[in-house]
Amino acid sequence: MSDWGPVFVAVVLFVLLSPGLLIQVPGRNRFIEFGNLQTSGVSIFVHSILYLALIAIFLLAIGIHVYLGS
């Protein structure tokens, strides 16, 4: 059996935390902007720190596991 939990968590967080796709923190005109499809170096840094923190919480602290296959 393969543990697909880390793969699913990483893909979902990557899609949700892509700067400018759904949200952007900090935005160009406001602190939070939604769906503007633009990005900056600061927002890439903030989103990467959030990604690192959330993936560490979900995979190390909570320990999400998804087993698929036989």
C-alpha positions in Angstrom: 0.0 0.0 0.0 1.2 3.5 -0.8 0.8 6.5 1.4 -0.7 9.2 -0.8 -1.6 11.7 2.0 1.5 13.9 1.6 0.9 14.1 -2.2 -2.7 15.1 -1.8 -2.0 17.7 0.9 0.9 19.2 -1.1 -1.1 19.5 -4.3 -4.2 21.0 -2.6 -2.1 23.5 -0.7 -0.1 24.4 -3.8 -3.3 25.1 -5.7 -4.9 27.1 -2.9 -1.8 29.1 -2.0 -0.6 30.0 -5.5 -0.2 33.8 -5.3 -2.8 35.6 -7.4 -4.9 32.5 -8.3 -7.5 32.6 -5.5 -6.0 35.2 -3.0 -2.9 37.3 -2.8 -1.4 38.5 0.5 -0.2 41.3 0.4 -2.0 42.6 -2.7 -0.9 45.5 -4.9 -3.6 47.9 -3.8 -5.1 46.3 -0.6 -3.8 43.8 2.0 -5.8 40.9 0.6 -6.9 40.7 -3.0 -9.0 38.0 -4.6 -8.4 36.5 -8.1 -6.3 39.2 -9.6 -3.9 36.8 -11.3 -0.9 39.1 -10.6 1.9 38.6 -8.1 4.9 40.2 -6.5 8.1 39.0 -4.8 6.7 39.8 -1.4 3.5 37.9 -2.0 5.5 34.9 -3.3 7.5 35.0 -0.1 4.4 35.2 2.2 2.6 32.4 0.3 5.7 30.2 0.5 6.0 30.7 4.3 2.3 29.9 4.7 2.7 26.8 2.5 5.7 25.6 4.6 3.9 26.2 7.9 0.6 24.5 6.7 2.4 21.5 5.2 4.4 21.0 8.3 1.3 21.1 10.5 -0.7 18.7 8.3 2.1 16.2 7.6 4.2 16.3 10.8 1.9 17.4 13.6 -1.4 15.9 12.5 0.1 13.1 10.3 -2.4 12.8 7.5 -2.2 9.4 5.7 -4.2 8.2 2.7 -3.6 4.6 1.7 -4.6 3.5 -1.8 -4.1 0.2 -3.5 -4.1 -3.3 -2.3 
